[in-house]
Each structure stands twice: as structure tokens, then as C-alpha cells.
Amino acid sequence: MNVNEIFLSTLKKYNMIQKGDKIIAGVSGGPDSVCLLHLLVTLQGELNIYVYAAHLDHMIRGDESGQDAEFVEKLCKSWNIELFTERLDVPSYASAKGLSMEDAARRVRYDFFKRVRSEIKADKIATGHNRDDHEETILMNILRGSGLEGLLGIEPVRDFYIRPLIEIPREEIEEYLNQNNIPFRIDSTNLTTDYFRNSIRLELMPLIEQKYCPHLGKSLRRLSEIARRDLSFIKEEAQKASRDVLDFEPFCVIINIGKFLNLHEAIKYYVARFAIEKIAGDTKDFEEKHTALLVKFIEESETGKIIDLPKGIIGIKEYGRFVLYADGKDTDVPDYIYELSVPGKVVIAESGVTIEADIIPPDPNFNMPIDPNTAYLDFDKVGNCNLIVRNRRAGDKFKPLGADGFKKIKEFFIDEKIPRRKRNKIPIVESCGNIIWVAGMRIDDRFKLDDKTKKVLRLRIINEGNFDILDR
């Protein structure tokens, strides 16, 4: 098949586009992206799509970068394609972020593509990755100690990114351009071995092909297909396991440690990946080593220990479960304090609950319903002070119902195995400076009902919302 035929076959094989799609082609000016743009422009009528171009000046190669931008601008003008451009100092960005030039350029470029996509409400972003790029990526990932996902190489479709040239060799792309008298730019940095990918392409792959494996590219592609087949099955099993092992709350994913530890090692890995993806939105900045570290941490760390992961994700080992948070959300609840009238009710926004207070007559047989979200106290013992609802403070203590003496709230929460992330949410009701109820948990023994009780103060959590303190 020729380049046109392979291009169309690839679009169909991976269901890359639909009629009416707006497609942004990332165009650097090099042979791959120019070929991509030409094919899209040539076939846009047949495919019934709308084509745009986007070019980012990375400011890496001095005057060459500016010349690339001028070339792309002229090319798009001659082909009547709307072009979006931007100029960003990638070397400075790489230095500030502690990234390699390759990684920095990729991040900045893809962020630029996303902005353009958002601006014109495009459906897809097409990049010029070819078959050689795919093979190089597989070998690079092998050398980095990648997991199965790394053996997949470059995905033909990922989210809204498509790679229509992924099955076309670089050599055939350049032949296509020469045959059609289409100009293109040569990136001088592609000829230096200072960059990892260039060294793989220019030095390692030719050596392997010459001395060990003449059909290296074909072997790497076969390895990728085998990995894809096996990974599909493993992920399917991991998805099934995830439904039993993972639970979801706002801003966090909860891993049942007991069930997690019983999983096969391969399934553990992908269950952890699913949890990360749920929180982070994707796993692009999470390498195999990060997931392996997380699995080991879940297996071996002590309760209360914290792990920091990329993208600001943190994990905390709690009692019988492990919790992953998005950017630390849901962990820091500010101090709050509210007044509660009797009768009356107050909304505790920080805890997501409403607490209601009223007076009811005592039951002569003490047959009060047992409900952790309802407290019954002797109104006369509580006193005539206004009720205060707040969260914990340093030094708080009370006498838990049935206890012989006082206990600090901090120690009480630890004994009750309350996760640290929930402790600041729990409402505490006090009267005249005394804690009378730790909401949803225990009243103070000093204010319990007895045979002399004349009036009962009833406190109720009347809507539970996110207040799930009994869900350990």
C-alpha cells in the first residue's frame, strides 16, 4: 500500500475520526507533521472534516526556531489552513521545573495543543508520530525498565489525540513529500546524540540491527502486540477486582487493604493504577516505579504513614484501608464554631451535616431508640448555657459514657480508629464549657439520663451527607 492507502486504513482501523470532526494538526515544519497536514488537507473533503494547524515555537534552536515558525505560517497560508501559533521559552521552563529538554518541550507543546483545542472546540488533535517513532519508544521504555504499558509504545489513539501516521515508516513519509514536491524543515537537534531518543535512533538501533537483530523494528512491533493482548486481559481482571477493592468519596479513593493484599501481584499493580487514574485524571506522570512504590507502601507501611506521589497526590494508610487524595483535598478542615438554640438546628457546612436540638419527655422505662446519630441527655445537668457546636481543639477531653475517667478527644479518636482525615470534621457539642456529645459517637457520662431526669435534651444528626464516621 502507498502512503495514502496506509493513512486511510489507519484512520479506519482505529476509528480515529468521524464525519464533521474538527481536527487540529500539530505542525513543527518537519517531514512527519508536514506529511500529516498535507494528507489531512488533501482528503478533508472525502473525510468530511475541518482541518486546522497549530505550531509552537519552543525557542530551543535560536534563529532556526523562528525560521520554522515562518515556514509553517507560509505553508498554511498557501494551503488555506487556519494556523494557531505561540512562542514559549522551553529552556527556561525546563530549568525552572527540573526537567529534561525533551520532557519540558513535550509538556509545553501538549498544553498548547489543549488550549487551542479548547479555543476552537476541536474534536481531535493529530500528531505526526510515525512507525519508527513507535519502535524507538518501545525500545526506550524497555531500557527504562517499563512495565507492560511501556511495551505498547505510542498508542494510535489516546483520549482526543490521534496518530494517523503510526503505521507509516519514516522513509516512506519522506519519499511521499519528495514525490509531491512538498518542502519541509530539518530540525538540526535531530542529528545530535545528546538527546536520549536521538541516541537510540542514531546509535543503538543501527548497532542492534547490524549485529543482533536485522528485523528489529518488526520484532519490537510484535512485542508491542503481544503486550497489548495480555494487558487487555489483565486490565479486565483488575477492573473486576477494583469494583470489590476500591470505594470512592469526594476527592479521594479508598482501598480496602485486606482485600487488596489477597490479590495477585499483577492485579494489585493495575488496581493501584486505576485508583491513581481516578484521582489524577490520567497516569501520564506516573511511571512504573511510582505504582510499584505505592503497592509496596500499602503492603508494608504502618498505620498513619503518608506517601507523596506525582501531581500532588498523597496517600495515607488508615485503619484497614488506604486513602488516596487529590492535591490534599478533603484533609484540611478549618476550625469552626456555631451556636445551637434549644429547640433549633444548625447547618455545619464543614462537616456536611445538620444538627437539631429539642426537648422531649423522658421514657419511664428508659426505652430510648439506639441510634449513633441521636443523643439523649439530661437537660437539667447540661445547664442553661447556649449550646456550642464546633470541631476539636487541642487539649479537649470528656468522660465517655461508661468510662471511669476522662479521656482526651485525640486519644478517644485513636482508640475508636477514626481516620485522621475525618477527625476535624466531627462536630462536638458543648455546654457551659463541657463537652456533652461527640456527634455520631458518644455522649459524656456526666450528662446521661437517670431515674431523676425530668426533661430530655435530644440532639440529632438529621441529614448525614458526607458525615460517615461509622464507615471505618
N, C-alpha and C positions, 0 to 999 in steps of 0.2 A: 504493500500500500504506500501511496505517496503521503506527503505531509498533510495535505487537505483531508485525505481519507482517514488518516490516523486521528487527526484533530476531531473530526465529526464523530468517529467511532468512540473516542474517549468521552466526548460530551454525552453521548447516548448511554454508554456503558455505566457511567457513574451518575447519570441523571443530574448533570451539573446545572442545566438551565431550563427555564420554562418560557413559553411564549409571553412576550411583554416585559420580560425582565430588564431592569436597568443594570448594566454591567460596568464596573469601573476596572480598567486595566492599569495595573501598576507598571509604569514605563520608566526605566532608568536610561534608556537610549542604547543599551547593549543588544546583541543579536536576539536573545531569547524574548525579551519584552517587546522588541520591535516586531518580531515574527508574530507574537501573540496578538498585538494590536492590529497588525495587517490582516490576520485571519479573521478576527472578530469584525473588523470593518468590512472586509470583502463579503463575509457571509451573514452580516446583520439582517439583510433583507430576507434571506432564506430562513434564518433562525427566528425572525420577528423579535429582535431585541434592540435595545438602545445602548450605545457604547459611549463611554466617557474615558478619559485618561487622567492619571494622577502622577505627578513627578515630585520627588523630594530631593532638594539639593542638600546633601549631607555635610558639605563644607570640609570634606576629608582630603581632597586632592587639589586644593588650591584652585588655579585657573581652570583645570580640567573639569572640575565640578560645575563651574559656571558655563563652560562650553557645552557640557552635557545638557544643561537646562535650556540653553539656546537651541540646541539641536532638536530636542523633544518639542519645544514650542513651535519651531518651523515645520516639523513633521506633522504635528497635529493640525496645524493651520492648513497645510497642503491637503490633508485627508479630511478636512472639515469636521474635526473632532474637538469637542469642548474639553479643555485641559485645566486641571487644578494643580497649582504649584505652591510650594512652601520651601523656606530656607531655614535650616536649623543647624546649630553648631554641635555636631555629634561628638567631636573630640573633647569638648568641654563637658558635655553631658556624661561621657564615658568616665572621665576623670572624677567628676563630682559623685557619680554613683558607684565607682569602683568596679566598672565593667570592662570587659574586653571591647575593642572597637567593633568587632563583629556583632556581639550581643547588643551593644548600645545602638548600633545602626538598625538592627532588626527591630528593637523595641520602638525606637523613634519612628521608623518607617511605618510599622503596623498601626501605631497610634494615629499617625497622619491619615492612613487609609480609612480608619474608623471615623475620623472627623469628617472626611469628605463623604463617606457613605451616609453619615447622619445628615449632613447638609443637603444632599440631593435625594435622600431617601432611596438609595440604591438597594438592589436585592443581593447582588453578589460582588465580590472583589476577586478579580482574576490576576494571578501572578504567573510569571514565566518560568517556573521550575520545570526542568526537563528530566529525561530519563537518567542522564549522567548525574544530575544533582541528587536524584533519588538514591542511586547506587552509592555515591560518596557519603551521603548521610547515614546509610546503613552501616558502612564501614567505620565511620566516625563514632557512631553510637556503640559499636562493638568495642572499640578501643577505650571508650569511656566506661565500659562495664555496664552497659544499659540492660534493662530488663526486656521482656518480650515486646513492650510497646516501642522501644527504641529500634527493634528489628523491623518494624513496619516501615521505617524510613519516612518519606514525605507522603502524607495522606493526600489522595486525589481531591477529596472534599473534606473540609473541616469547618464546621459552623457555616459561615457565609463566604468562606474562602474556597475558590476552585482553582485547580491547576490543569488546564486543558492540554498542556504540552508534556505532561508527566510520562507519557509513553513514547515520546519522540526523542531520539538521540541528538546530542548537541551538533554533531557533524551534519546531520540531515537538515537541521534548522538553518545552519549557515549556508548549505547548498541551496535551500529554498530562497533565501534572501539574495544570494548571488544570481540565481537564475531569473529572479524577478527584478533585478537591478534596484534593490531596496537598500539604502545606506543604513549604517549603524555605527555606534561608537564602541571603542575598545577601552575597557577600564584597565589602566596600567597596573593597578594593585592586584589584578587577577594573575599577573605574571610573576609576582614575588611569592616566595615561600615563607614569608614572615607570618602569614595567617594560617591557622590550623587546616582549614578546608583546602586552601591552595596547596599546602604541603602534601596533603592526602592525594589530591588530584595530580599534581605535577611530579611527585617523587614516589610515594608509597604504592599507588595503584599500578603505575607502569612497571615497578620492580616486581610486584606480585604476579602480574600478567606475564612478564618475561621469564621468570624463574620458577614459578609455582603453579599458577592457575591461568592459562591462556584465556579462559572464558569467565573471568572474574565477575564482570557485570551480570552475566546470566546467572551465575551461582548466587550472587547477592540477592537478585530479584526472586529466585526460587526460595531462598531462606526467608525472605520477607513474606511470601505467600504462605509458607508453612506456619510461620509465626502468627499470621493473620487468622489462619484456620483454627489453630489451637487456642489462641487468645479469645476468639469468639466463644468457644465452649466454656473456657474458664470464667469469662466475664458473665456469661449467662448463669453459671452456678453461683457466682459471687452475688449477682443480683438477687437470686432466690434467698441466699443466706442473709443478705442485707435487710430484707424485709423482717427477719426474725431478730437480728442483732442490733439494728440501728433504730433510734427513735428521734423525732425531730421536735424542737421547740423554737420559738422565735430567736434568731441569731445564733443558734447552736445545734450541734448534732450530738446525741448521746449514744455511746457504745456500751452495750451490756458486756462487761468484762468476762463473766462466767461463760456466756455463750460464745464470745469471741475466741476465748482460749481453746475451745473444743473444735474449732475449725481447722481444716487442712492448711498448711503453711501458705500454699499458693492462693487459697481463697482469702485468708487473712489479709494478704497484701492488697488484693483488689477491693475488699470491703473497706479497708482503710483509705484507698484511693477514692472510692465512692463518697466516703464521709468528707474527705478534703474537698472534692469537687462540689459537693452540696454547699459547703460554706464559702469557698473561694470563687465559685462560678466556673472555674476550669482548673486544670492541673498543669498549666504551661510552665510555671516557675517552680514546679515540684519535680525534682529529679528522683530517680530510683532510690538514691541514698536517703532522701528525706522520708520517703514512705517506709523504708526498712527501719529507719531510726524510730519512727512513730510506732511501728508494730512492736519493736523491742521495748520501747518505753512503756507501752500498755502492758506488756507481759511482765516486766521486771521492776518497774519503779514502785516506790512506796506511795501510799495514800497521801494526798496533799501536794505532791510534786507537780511542777509545771514544766512544759516544754514549749519552746518558741519555734515556730515554723515560718517559711516564707509568706509574704503578703500579709504580715501582721497576725497570722493565725496563731492562737495559743491553745494548748491542751492542758487540762487539769485532771489528775486522777482523783476520783472521789470514792466513796464507799460503794464498791461493787460496780462502779461504772466509770467511764472515761468521757469527758466532755470537751468538744472542740468548739471554740468561739470564733466569730468573725470580728477581727480587729478589737478584741477585748470587749465587744458589746455585751450587755446584759450582766457584766460582772461588777460594775461600779454603780451603786445606788446611793444618791446623796442623802445626807441626813434630812429627815422630815419630821414634822410635828403638827398635829391637828387637835382641835378641841372637839369633844363629843358631848352633846347635850343628852339629858335623860328626861323624857324619851327623845330620840333623834337618831340621825345617821350621818355618816361622813364617808366621802369617797377618798380612798387612799390611792392616788394616781400612781405613785411609785411602786406599789405592790399589785395594782390591778384588782383591788377588792373594795367592797363597801362594807363598813361595819355599822350595825344597827344596835341601839340600846333601848330597852324598855323595861317596865316593871310589871311583874306578874305575881299572883298569889302563890304561896308555897303549896306543894302537894303534901298532904299529911302523911302519905306513905313513902315519900321521897322517890317516887317513880318518875323521875325526870328522864326524858329520852336521852340516850347516849349518842352524842354526835360531836366529833372533834372540832367542828366548826361552830359549835354553840357552847357558851359557858354560862353556868348558873352560880351566882354569888349572893352572899348575904348583904343586902343593900345597906343595912344599918352599920355593918362592920366596915363597909367600903368608905363611908363618911360622906359629908356634904360637899366635898371639893368637886370642881369641874373635872370630868374625865379627860385625860390626855391620851392621844394615840400617836405613837412615834416608833421609830426603829431603835435598835440597840445603841447604847453608849458605853464607853469604856467604864469598867467598874460596876456595871449593872449586876444586881443579884436579887434573887427572890427565893421563897421557900416552896418548892414544887409540891403539889398535892401528894400527901402520903410520905413526904420526906421528913427526916428527923431534924434537919437543919437547913441553913441557907446554902445556896449554890450560885456561883457566878453564871450569868447568862452564857458567857463564852463556853464555860465547861459544860453547861446543860446542852448546848447545841452540839458540842463534840460528842457527848455521851449518847445523844439521840441520833448521831450520824447525819446531821444536817449538812449538806454540801456548802462549802464556804461561799459559793456564788449566790446562795439563797439567803444567807444569814441577815444581810442588811435589808432584805425585802420584808421580813416577817414583822408584822405590826405587834407592838407591845402596848397594852393598855395599863395606864397607871392612874392612881387617885391619891391625892394628898402626899405625893412623893413616893408612894409604894406601888410596885408592880403588882397588878391583880390578875393579869392574864397574858400569857404568851399565846397570841392568836393561833388557833388551829392545833394547839399542843397541850398546854397545861395551865390550870389556874394556880394561884398562890394558896397554900394550905390555910393561911390565916383568915381567908375570906370565904371558906367553904360553908355550905348550908349545914344547919344542925336543928335540933328539935325546938330551939328558941327563935328560929328565923321567922320574921313576920312578913317581910317583903323580899322578893327575889329580883335581883338585877340580872336580866338576861342580855347577854352580848352575843351577837350572831354575825358570821360572815354570810351575807345574804346573796352574794354572787362571787363565785370562785375565780373566774377569769383565768389569769396566768398563775394564780396562787395555788400551787400544787405541792405543798410542803409534805404531804403524806406520800407523795411519789418519790420514794427514796432513790 
